[in-house]
Amino acid sequence: MGASQSTPDSDDKVFHSETPIQFSEDVVNSLVDGTAAAPALSAGRQSTLDAQIRSRIEAELAHLRQEEEDVRGEIERALEKENLDRERAMAGEEEQAQDGAGGVKSSAALMGDLEELRTKVDRFHTRRALSEFPEVAEKAEAVVTCYRSHPSTSLDCYREVTEFKNAVSKVEQHYIDSLRA
């Protein structure tokens, strides 16, 4: 039905000229010279490209810092809420304990509360350690150093940029995993 339209024609048509086509030696040389030498960027164009790349990196760093601040704020708010909830729950338990045991909590209950508090503080400190990002800062500095040492050939810094992106990705994944814990 429509199959004949979807199969390509295998009949290639080749035309042969009866008179040979000749090119002058200058035309052939200019074609060979034009393909051998890639057009170089002017210094002004290269500096403009470098400035654009630097501004993009700086904008991305600012964006990451802002996200870090937002996440830090969210963590602090969540911890405050958790502390308030725990205090309310403890106040309710104390009222029940006072009603039933004369106001004294058992040492086992106090030890359990203390252990729970320690684990939450440890979790907070591990999440807080994520915000320091030493590897990301190191990789960002490597990118900046590379761009400064290669002002006319910024594309030579692709390895450093890739390592920087990978470091940021690892930190993001680690943070997401810490939220799941």
C-alpha positions in Angstrom: 0.0 0.0 0.0 2.5 2.6 1.1 5.6 0.4 1.3 6.8 1.3 -2.2 7.0 5.0 -1.1 9.1 4.3 2.0 11.9 2.3 0.3 14.6 4.4 -1.2 15.5 4.1 -4.8 18.7 2.1 -5.3 19.2 3.5 -8.8 21.9 6.1 -8.5 22.2 8.4 -11.5 25.7 9.3 -12.6 26.3 11.9 -15.3 29.5 12.0 -17.2 30.6 15.1 -19.0 32.0 14.7 -22.5 34.3 17.6 -21.9 36.6 17.4 -18.9 36.3 20.1 -16.3 39.6 21.9 -15.5 40.4 24.2 -12.6 43.3 26.6 -12.4 46.1 25.9 -10.1 45.3 29.0 -8.0 41.7 27.8 -7.4 43.0 24.4 -6.3 45.6 25.9 -4.0 43.1 28.3 -2.4 40.7 25.5 -1.7 43.5 23.4 -0.2 44.8 26.3 1.9 41.3 27.2 3.1 40.5 23.8 4.4 44.0 23.3 6.0 44.0 26.4 8.1 41.0 26.7 10.4 39.8 30.3 10.8 41.3 31.7 14.1 39.2 33.8 16.4 40.3 37.4 16.8 41.6 38.4 20.3 38.6 40.6 20.8 36.2 37.8 20.0 38.1 35.3 22.2 38.0 37.7 25.2 34.3 38.3 24.7 33.7 34.5 24.7 35.9 34.1 27.8 34.0 36.8 29.5 30.7 35.2 28.7 31.9 31.8 30.0 33.2 33.4 33.2 29.9 35.2 33.7 28.0 32.0 33.2 30.2 30.2 35.7 29.8 33.0 38.2 26.0 33.0 37.7 25.9 29.3 38.3 28.0 29.6 41.4 25.7 32.4 42.7 22.7 30.2 41.9 24.3 27.3 43.8 25.1 29.5 46.8 21.5 30.7 46.8 20.2 27.2 46.7 22.5 26.3 49.5 21.1 29.1 51.6 17.6 28.1 50.8 18.3 24.5 51.8 20.0 25.6 55.0 17.0 27.7 55.9 14.6 24.8 55.2 16.7 22.5 57.4 16.8 25.0 60.2 13.0 25.5 60.0 12.5 21.7 60.0 14.7 21.3 63.0 12.9 24.1 64.9 9.6 22.5 64.1 10.8 19.1 65.1 12.1 20.5 68.4 8.8 22.3 69.1 6.9 19.1 68.4 9.2 17.1 70.7 8.9 19.7 73.4 5.1 19.6 73.2 5.2 15.8 73.3 7.6 15.8 76.2 5.4 18.3 78.0 2.4 16.0 77.5 4.4 13.0 78.7 5.6 15.0 81.8 2.0 15.8 82.6 1.1 12.2 82.3 4.1 11.1 84.4 3.3 13.7 87.1 -0.3 12.5 87.2 0.8 8.9 87.5 4.2 8.8 89.2 4.5 11.9 91.2 6.4 14.0 88.6 9.5 11.8 88.2 10.4 10.2 84.8 12.1 6.9 84.8 15.9 6.9 84.0 15.2 4.5 81.1 12.8 7.0 79.5 15.3 9.8 80.0 18.1 7.8 78.5 16.0 7.0 75.5 15.1 10.7 75.0 18.8 11.6 75.3 19.8 9.0 72.8 17.1 10.2 70.3 18.3 13.8 70.8 21.9 12.8 70.1 21.0 11.0 66.9 19.1 14.1 65.7 22.0 16.4 66.5 24.4 14.1 64.7 22.1 14.1 61.6 21.9 17.9 61.8 25.7 18.1 61.9 26.1 15.8 58.9 23.7 17.8 56.9 25.4 21.0 57.9 28.8 19.5 56.8 27.3 19.1 53.3 27.0 22.9 53.0 30.7 23.4 53.2 31.3 21.5 49.8 35.1 21.4 49.9 35.4 19.4 46.7 33.1 21.8 44.8 35.1 24.8 46.0 38.3 23.0 44.9 37.0 22.2 41.4 35.6 25.7 41.0 39.0 27.1 41.8 40.6 24.7 39.3 38.2 26.0 36.6 39.0 29.6 37.4 42.8 28.9 37.4 42.5 27.1 34.1 40.7 30.0 32.5 43.3 32.4 33.8 46.2 30.3 32.5 44.5 29.8 29.1 43.0 33.2 28.3 43.1 32.7 24.5 42.1 29.0 24.5 39.3 28.6 27.0 38.1 25.3 25.5 41.3 23.7 26.8 39.6 23.8 30.2 36.8 21.4 29.4 38.2 18.7 31.7 38.1 21.1 34.7 34.6 22.2 33.9 33.5 18.5 33.6 35.1 17.7 36.9 33.3 20.7 38.5 29.9 19.6 37.1 30.5 16.0 38.4 31.5 17.3 41.9 28.3 19.4 42.0 26.3 16.4 40.9 27.8 14.3 43.6 27.0 16.9 46.3 23.4 17.2 45.1 22.9 13.4 45.1 24.5 13.2 48.6 22.1 15.9 49.9 19.1 14.2 48.3 20.2 10.9 50.0 20.6 12.7 53.3 17.0 14.0 53.1 15.7 10.4 52.6 17.5 9.2 55.8 
